[in-house]
Amino acid sequence: MSWKMLTGAFWVTIGVVITALGLDLFLVPNKIAAGGTSGIATILHYLIGTPVGMTMLALDIPLYALGIYRLGLGFGLRSLYGSVSLAILVDVFSLFVPVPTRDPLLASLFGGVLIGLGLGLVFRFRGTTGGTDLAAAIMRTYTGINIGQLLFLVDGIVVLAAGLVFRSWELALYALITIFIAARVIDMVQEGISYAKAFFIISNHTDIISGRVLKDLDRGATALKGRGLFTGSDREVILTVVNRSEVSRLKEMVYEVDPRAFIILADVREVLGEGFKEYGGEK
């Protein structure tokens, strides 16, 4: 097994541990069924007393079979490690982890953060925990509907069922909070926290500005060909990416050269390459 595969397996395992803790510390004890097979398992746990982890795994088994049939052997097997380890850890942790809060709002917030962080790590390192992700991928082969829309539909049905079973629409609303926060955290983990800024600089003095970017900031820059639609004249647009600490300095530098320059400033989630982060093969 290569170092890359070992690293990926390690981080997928960490993600599964965090996800299991999110369920056992916050969601399951507070009857927050935030969609997915974990939500169904939570409902069944309180209805008939079944263990949450093993119920999740039992729900996933037919999905594996159908997933292998519809999506190929590789897709089904790739889901196996994450879902089996998650099911085991959920049931093991439930035996001894404390319940830090019985406040459903706190539970939905912190549960969403942990679930999002855990699943974000799993997805970032090309793992999966099966569940509704696998179900949505299978359903897409039949319906052609976007996976995100299918996930929203499936999770919505689970949340609605939880509200009916627990006879509490407040718990259903808390579950929606968890789903929203988890989705945002998953995106943040996969895309990265914005730590750099992209500058698009439009000026009649691009040669001077780009020279100062290269020399004074020691940053690379790219000249893009552009055409002003109002004037019809061709001009260059400078594209450069800098750290947050360099934003003010670059603005001053541009306006010293050209007070009439036009700047577009955008957040950058992740930058791979010289002067920033080297690609580590995590994706």
Secondary structure, DSSP 8 states (H G I E B T S, - for coil): --HHHHHHHHHHHHHHHHHHHHIIIIIGGGT---SHHHHHHHHHHHHH---HHHHHHHHHHHHHHHHHHHH-HHHHHHHHHHHHHHHHHHHHHTTT-------HHHHHHHHHHHHHHHHHHHHHTT----HHHHHHHHHHHHH---HHHHHHHHHHHHHHHHHHHTT-HHHHHHHHHHHHHHHHHHHHHHH----EEEEEEE-S-HHHHHHHHHHHS----EEEEEE-TTT--EEEEEEEEEEGGGHHHHHHHHHHH-TT-EEEEEEES--BSTTSB---S--
